[in-house]
Amino acid sequence: MASSFQKLSIPCVGEVVIPNPEPVNLNTNLNCRSKSYTKTLSTVAVEKTPTAGKFGSFGGAFVAEVLIAPLAELEAKFNSVLHDHEFKMELATALKDYVGRETPLYHAQNLTNHYKNINGEGPEIYLKREDLNHGGSYKMNNVIAQAILAKRMGRKSVITATSAGHHGVATAAVCAKLSLECTIFVGTRDMQRKPSNLQLMKLLGAKVKLVDGNFQAAASESIRAWLENLETDYYLAGTAVGPHPIPTMVREFNSVIGKETRKQAMEKWGGKPDVLVACVGSGCNALGLFHEFIRDESVRMIGVEGGGSMGTSESGDHDELHCASLVRGEIGVYHGAMCYLLQDGEGHITTAKSVASGLEYPGVSPELSFLKASGRVDCYTVTDEEAVDAYKRLCRLEGIIAALETSHALAYLEKLCPTLPHGAKVVVNCSGSGYNDAPIVLNMS
Ligand SMILES: *Cc1c(COP(=O)(O)O)cnc(C)c1O
């Protein structure tokens, strides 16, 4: 399964760049196998002082020489706009008037009732309605911010890759608004599952390039295209993975989700949430909700990954049919950063599978990897079937059509709610809308 992008970006001797390397016995033989890191890293992941781009021992920038300067330029620009009043005003206005923030913190009364025990006791369920953003998902928060940044860097065109399609649709829309050229790489497998997203991206004026395979293939191909046009094109990363500064930047632009949640919780019940729940594909919407609360020890955080199908695969091996990088993965390097990832006994990346295409990523955010390794975030899986049941449950109980990705978080409520005390406040990140998933769900019924 090793793609050529891996060959480009996984550290081979002489190509490793970690800002202020830590005194960790990283196996010095940096061949392209990642298993050898596992033992030394897991023991030190928790205690290290933060360095730019490092989350404990996770993260870093394991990239080919050619990317070092463009990433350094991006980091410098990102750091400067964070303190730039004009940028902040432009972004705030766009988030309000174009994206439609703030999104509601919705008290899901019927879902709450569904989880009450025979004494009428149970937790209170709230949904952070990121599905109501323009473009239908939380992805817009990051896309609009980076597109404004791209303009400030003088770039005329944007390259990206998408899986679920939400990131692609958001990017195409924002590029139209900001008069940026836009090229989006999509895997044929994802395109077949969600053809309407492809049409939307084209209507919004984007060039769509199909790549044989799934998101992994599309992502690798998009990076290759960017490498050919480093000077003129902006690579608009859709999620908090990849080499520094991308994980930090994308998380920062999505942390508006948690900041609003804190304010809204205070307004609604005069306190903090007790439990935060989010689905985890590459970990971006989860971090967007969690980041604001990391230091609030009383706030529990739960990430829910795709456990895959209970059915058997063509090969009859059903353990491989999942995308649970945090729960079942091991530490290694993927797409330029150290994180938990799915790999076989040889250290080769294995294919991530889920009914929700947006969860199909074999790696996961380095920051979320760190939060998992340090015990701050608990991680679980639910199956495709449980997610589809949760999709239908929310439709019937609340009249809300949430994405199949989001439905993984919702499905975990079945296990979580009976264990919670009466009145506990649970916030589920409703990461996106699931209109496009309806054909998939109906096909499975
Ligand atoms: C992309 C996407 C996800 C999965 O990605 P994360 O990086 O884990 O957030 C989840 N939900 C929706 C609606 C998405 O579009």
The ligand as a Gaussian input file, in Angstrom:
#p B3LYP/6-31G(d) Opt

LIG

0 1
 C      -14.226000      15.549000       7.295000
 C      -15.307000      15.241000       8.226000
 C      -15.102000      14.477000       9.403000
 C      -13.834000      13.749000       9.733000
 O      -12.679000      14.467000       9.894000
 P      -12.047000      14.899000      11.262000
 O      -10.712000      15.424000      10.859000
 O      -11.911000      13.717000      12.164000
 O      -12.909000      15.920000      11.838000
 C      -16.157000      14.336000      10.285000
 N      -17.357000      14.859000      10.022000
 C      -17.599000      15.556000       8.894000
 C      -18.960000      16.083000       8.668000
 C      -16.598000      15.770000       7.952000
 O      -16.858000      16.459000       6.841000

